[in-house]
């Protein structure tokens, strides 16, 4: 822990030296009148040609239903993107106005926003700020910078960030869920916040940015503990084997990934304002396992995955993310470990841990930057198969010989996750690593759910008659017909498992059923097409996808209704 704490304190010292703060003065102070507003402007992160800044406004005058802050730069600074405010610039003059969700500013109340900018030469802090035309008081000190006894001073990581803590409920997902008939039954459940492109950090398109989510998390936290679940998901050449979730960065854009995506996220998470939150990051889903299963000479190889293995940018990107995010003492990194139906075979299992360790020791990262692993994210693999085990046999044939199991070592996620944890420890990861299992869509309830073992006519009849997972093949991953909500999020549900989580928000599409033009970098994947007859990765089975699905991440009402209908445990 000493390395991460020292790095953060050093960074804070640099920020303090580059900040200008507007100081609130109490009305009773001798000889000084009360000021109508205060502004705290901090340069959080600065490099040769750019910087990120955080601005906090405190209103000491009458309450407001909307607000506008203005300042002017002495140099050539240009705001390039912002979050939690509508920011515009004309010449050196900058205006930041409220978003629809943060216009209310009570007397004594504060609001924060941030932005990324460019500059050359010097990056001086603006000298004067106004709030709705009224000049705010400014001095050159830093009374809001944390001192050694400040309550925002980061503490020590706990063994399990979910233990004894509430978990953040994303108000945007909650509103979508509550708007559905019957959705209020689950709209208070915690789900992951997906940072799946640079614009998501700032909250483009009217959506909440990262700071808005963290500010809301502080409100939900109250006096107790609260965990916030973030999905770090924007690697160069992202999802090399699945077109529906391709990203905005090309295969060689590793430097852009570092400076435009990871660095701004790390700067926000390192803000002492958020030091009391337990921030859980799930790091680059569906990435490193592709380097094991979808590269030459395997018949499941894709040219894109061969490229990403050759150029090393998945390894570099994950290593960089683990290092930078791991430097923040209240961040808990969980690395993607696929799911049993992807990596449970002998030639995939140990090799995946080796690949993750390679990334966890790249770009300055160490295995101590990994708090645990997550399985089944955005997938459908059953948590437990109660009616058959990997050790069963029928007429002298092991269930491993069935078409469904297909020589896999595991039949469900819980057994796989517990075994994966043991393998990771044996390969040098800390003995205290924990596992998360995404149970958002693996309940498989409803009328099709088996109530007992299949008939022992033959091994296929036995497995197919009793298996909870009703997919056509474990390789099917897109908007699966018949799926249901799984176990509700809960901490410490089984040995070695830190939590069952809903990282994939139920009701958000996995991908479009047909090609949809978009500016999100998302292609059309035939695995999302209900008429698709498959490929080697799903043993050439039908896709099992629902029709009329929108782009990945967009709200899919029909899927949400199906998940509720087939929930297990039932709603």
N, C-alpha and C positions, 0 to 999 in steps of 0.2 A: 504493500500500500504506500510505502514511502515515496516510490517513484512517481506515482500518480498525484499524490498530494503536493509534492514539491513542484511538479510541473504546473499544476493549477495555480498555486500561490505565486509562482514566478509570473505566470500569465496575468494574474490579477494586478500584480505590481506594475506591469507594463501598461495595462489598461488604465489604472489610476493615474499614471503619468500623462495619459493622452485624453483625459476627460475634462469636460467643463460641466459644472453643476449649478443649477439655480437653487438657492437655499431658501427654504421656508422659514419665516421669522415669526415667532409668537407675538400676538398683539400686545402683550404686556411688557415686551423688552424695552428698556429705557432708551428714549431718543430715536427709536426705529418704528416706523409705521408698518402695519400689516401689509404684506404684498398680496396682490390679487391672484397670482399664480406662480408656480415654480416649474422649472424645466431641468431635468437631468439628462444630459447628452453624453453618451459614452461611446468611444471607439473601442469595440470589443476585439476585433481581429484586424490586422493590417498587414498587407504584403506590398510588393514593389509597385503594383499598379492599381490596387484596390483595397477595400476595407468593408467591414460590416459595423453598423452602429445601432445602439439601442437608445430609445428616447422615452422618458417617463414624464408625464405632465401631471401636476397636482393643481386642482382648482380650489382656491380659497375664497372665491366669490360665490354668487348665487348659482344654484344648480343649473345644469345645461342639459338639453335634449340632443344637441349636436355641438361639434367643436371643430375648429380649424387652427392649426399652429403654423406659423411662418418664421423663416429665418433666411439669411443670405450668407453665402460663402465668400470668403476673402480670396480663395484660390480658384482652381479650375475643377473642383469636385463635381461629379455628375452622379445623381441617383440612378441606378440601373434597374433596381427592383425593390419592392417593399412588401411588408406584411403587417396586418392589423391596422392599416390606414391606407387611404387613397392618396398617393404621393405624386405630385406633379412638379415640374421645374421649368422655369423660364429664365434663361441666362444664369445668373448666380442665385436667383430667388427661388426658394423651395416652399411649397405648401403641402401640408399633410392634414387631410380631413378624415373624419371618422368613417368607419364602415357601418353597415346597417345594424350590426350586432353590438357595437360598443360606443354608440352615440351618447348614452346617458353618462353624465359626469356630475356627481353630487358635490355639494359643498364639502371640502376636505377630501374628496375622492381623487383617485389617480387612474390613469390609463397609460398603457405602454404600447409602443410599436417599434418596428425596426426596419432596416433597409441595408442593401448592399450598394456600394458606390465605387466609382473609379476616380483616380487622381494621378497627377504627376507633380514632382517637386515636393512641396509640403502639404500636410493635411491638417490645417489648423481648425480648431473647434470654433464654431460660430460664436460671435460675441453677444448677440441680441436675439431674443425670441419673443413672439407675441402670441397670445391666445385670444382669438376672436377680436383682434385689433388692439388688445391691451398688452402693454409691455410687461413681461415677466421678469422677476428679479434674478440676476445672474451674478455669481462670483467665480473665482478660479479654483476654489477648494474642491474637496471630494467627500463631504460628510456622509454621502450614501454609500461610499465604498466600504466593503466589510472590513472591520478590524478584528483583532484576535478574539474578542468576546461577542462579536456579532452573531445573532442567532442563525444567520445564513451560512456560517462557516461549515463546510462539508464535514460529515462524520465518517464513520467506518461502515463498510458494507456489511449487511447481515447475511446469514447463510441462505435464507430463502426470502426473496423480496415480497412474496405473496403472503407469508405467514403473518398473521395479526394485522393485515392491512386491507382496506377497501381497495377496489380497482376502478380506475377512471371510466366513466360512462361518456362516450362521445356524443355530445348533444345533437350533432348532425345526423348520425346514424339512428339515434334514439327517436328523433323526429320522424324520419322515414319509416321506422318500424311502427311507431304509434299511429301513423296515418293509415296503416293497413288494417282492414277488419280483423280484429282479434290480436293485433300486434302489440297492444298494451300489455299483454301477458309476459312479453320478454323485452320490452323496450328499455327496461332499466338494467339490462345486462351489460357488462363491460366488454368492449371489443377493441381490436387493434386500430391504431391510426396509421394509415398507409402513406408514407412519404415516397411516392413512386415516380416523382420527377422533381426537378428543381423548383418548378412553380408551386408545388405542394408545400414547400417550406414557407413560402410567402403567403399562401392562401389565395391563389388566383381563381378567377371565375366566381367570386363571391363566397368561396369556401374559407373556413377558418385555417389560418396558418399555424405553424408549430407553436409560436409564442401564445397565440390565442388559446390553443389547447392547453398549454401548460398553465396559463393564467386561470383558465376554467378549472383545471385540476387543483390548483391551490384553493379555490373556493369550495370544491367538493371535499377536499381533505379535512377541513375543519381542524380540530385539535388532535386528531388521530393520525395514523399512517395511511398513505395512499400510494399505489403503484400505477404508473402510466405505461401503456404498452405501445411502442412505436415500431413500425416496420421499415427497416432500412433497405431500399429496393430500387436501385438505379444503376447497377453495374454497367460498364461498357459491354456492348454485345449481349445485353441481358436476355436470359431465357433462350439460349441458343437452340433449344430443341422444341420450342413452342411459340409459334408466331403471334398468338393472341396476346401475349404479355411481353412482346419485344419492347425495348425502352428507347429513350431519346438519344443515348450516346452510342456512337459507332464503336466497333471492336478496338480501335486504337486510341479512343478518347480517355485514356487513364488520367491524364493531367486535369482535364475538365472535371472528371468525376471527383478528384481530390479537392480542387480549389472551388468549384462551383456548387458541389453537393455536400461532401462530407465536412469540409472546413466550416461552412456556415451552420450546419447542424450542430457540430461540436461546440462552436462559439455560443450558440443559444443555450445548449444544455449545461455549459459551464457557468452560466450566469448565476451568481450566488442567490439570486431571488428564488431559484428553483432547487436549492440545495436540500430542502426538506422532503422533496419528492423521491420516491424510488422509481427510477426511470429504467424500464425493461426494453431493451432493443433486440428485435429478432433480425438477424443480419443476413441479408442477401439470400432470400429464399430461392430454391430451384437453381442454384448456381454451381457450387462445387461438386455435387453429385453428378452433374452432367459431364464433368471431366473424367468420370469413371465409366459411366454406362453408355454415353452417346458419342464416343470417339472411335476412330478407326483402331483396330480392324473389325470391330463389332458390326453386326448387321443393323444395329440401331443407330449407327453413327450418322451425324449430319455434318455438312461442310462447315457450318457456323461453329459447332462445338469443337471440331478439329482446329479451327482458327483460334478459338479462345484458349485451348490447351497449348497450342504452339506459341502464342504471344505472351502467355503468362499473366494476362491482365485480370483474370478472375482471382488468381492467387494474390496478386499485388493489391487489387482493390479491396478484397476482404481483409487482408493483413493491415492495410492502411486504416480501414474503418475500425477494426478491432483496436488498433493502437490509439487512434485519436479519441474514439469514444471511451475506451478503457482508461484514459487519463482523467476522466471526470469521475470523482469518487462515488457519486450516487447513481452511476449508470451500471446496469447489469446486462452484459452481452450474452445472448443465446444464439448459437450458430445453427443454421439449418441442417437437419440430418435426414431429409427426405421422408420416406415412409416405408413400411415393411414390404409393400408390394412393388417397391422400386429397388431397394437396397438389401433385401433380406436374403439374397442368394450368396453362396459361399464366395463367388468371385467378385462381389460388390461390397460386402459388409466391411471387412477389415481394410480394404483399399480405400473406402470412403473416409474412414477415420484417419488414415495416413495422409490423404489429400487435405483434410481439414487441418491437421497438424502442420502441414507444409504452409498453409495460409496463415495459421495462428503464430507462426514464427517468421513471417515475412514483414517487410516494411516497418520494422521496429516493434512489432507485436510479440508477445510471449503467450504461452499457454495460460498464464495468470490473467490475461485479458479476456478469457473465456469463462463465463460464470456457469454456462451449461449449454444444452442443445435443445432444439425443438423439432418435433416430428409431426407429420400429417398436416402441415399448414396448408389451408385451402384445399384439402383433400378429403376423401370419403372413406378411408380405411376404418373398419370397425374397431372400437376400443377393445372389446373382448369378444371372442367367439365362444359362447357357453356350451355349444352342443358338439364340438369336436376339438381335439388337440392335435398337435404336430406328431404326437407319439401313437396315435390311433392307427389301426390297420383293419382292412376288410378282406376276407378271403385270402389272407397272406400278402396283401398289397398295402404298403404304407400310404397314408393320405398325401404324402409328398409326391406320389405318382399320379395323383388326380390332375385333371386338366386345370382345375381352379388353382390349386397350390403350386403345381408345376415345379416341384423340387425346391421350393422356398424353404427356409428354416423356420419361418414364423407364420402364424395364421392371423395375428391381430397386432394392434399398435402397442398395447401395454407390454406384452412379452418382448416385442422388438425394442421398445424404448429402454426397458430395463437392461436388456442385453447390450444395447449400444452404449449405455453409460459404463457398463463394466469393461467393454472393449476400449473405450476412450481412456479410462483410468489405467488400464494395462499398457497403453501406448504413451503414457506420460502426462496426461491431463490431470489436474488436481483431483484428489480423492473426494473432495466436497462438491464436484460438479453435480448439477441437478438437471432434470429433464422437464420439458413442457410438452404436452400433447394437445393439439388443436382438436377440439371436439365439437366444433360449430356445426358440422354437417355430416356426422358419421353415426347418427342414432339408428337409422334404418328401422323405424317403427312402422305403424300402420298395419293394414290388413295383410300385407305380403310378408310380414315378419314371421319366421318359423317359431314354433312353440316347443320344438323338441328335435332330437337327432333325425337325420334322414334314414331311409331304409337301407339295410345292409345287403342290398342286392349286389352291388359292386361299389368300388371306391368312389366313382363319380356320383352315383346316386346318393351315397351316404353324405358326401361333402356338400353337394348342391342342395340337398333336401334340408340340411341343418344350418347352412351358413347364414349369418346375419347380413353380411355385405351382399346386396342383391345386384351389384353391377355385373355387366357381361364379362369384364376382365378388370383386374386390379390396375391395369395401365390406363383405364378410362378416368379422365380427370375433369372434364368440362361440363358444368351445369347438369349433373347426373339426375336422370329421371328416377323418381321413387325415393330419393334421399330425404333424410329427416334431421332435425336438430338433435345433437347428442347431449351428453352429460353437461349440466350447467357449470359454468366456471366455478372452480373451488380450489383452495390451497391444500397441499399435502395429502392428496387422495390415496396414494399408494407408495410403497417403498421406492425411494429414489426419484420420485416424481414431485417436482416443486409445485406444479399446478396443472389442472385442466383449464384450458383457455379458449376463448373465441377470438383468435387473431384474425381470421377471415370473417368479416362482418356478414352474417347471413342476409341474403337478399341482394348482395352485390355480385354481378355477373362475373363468370370466369372468362368469357369471351363471346363475341358475336356469332350468331348462327350462320350469317352470310357476310360477305364483304361490306364494310361500312367505311366510307371516307372519313378520315379524322386527322387532327393535328396532334395526337397524343403518341404517335409512333407505333400504334398497335395494328398488327397485321391480321389477316384472316387465317385461322387455323382450322383445318378440316375436322379436327377432333371435336370442334364445337358445332359441327353440322350434323343434324340428326340422320341424314341420309348417307353419311360416310361409312364405308365398309372396313376401315381400319388400316393398320400398318404393322411392321414388326414389333413396335413398342407396346401394342396391345394384342399381339398374336392375331392380327387381322380380324378382329371382332368389330361389330357395329359400335359406333361411338357412344350410344346411350344418352346423348345430349338432348336437352329440352329444346323445342323449337322457339323461334321468335325472340332470341336472346339479344340484348344490346351489347355494346362494347364492354370489355372487362372493366370492372370497378363501377359501372353504371348500375342504377337501381333496376332490379328485375323482379317485378311484383309477382309474376306467376311462380317463380322459383321460391320466393319468400313464403307464399301461401302453401306450396308443396312441402317445404321444410317444416312449417308449423303442423301441417296435417299428419306428417309422418314422424313427428318428434318422439324420441324415446330417451329418457322417461317422457311420457305423454304430458302435454301441457294441461 
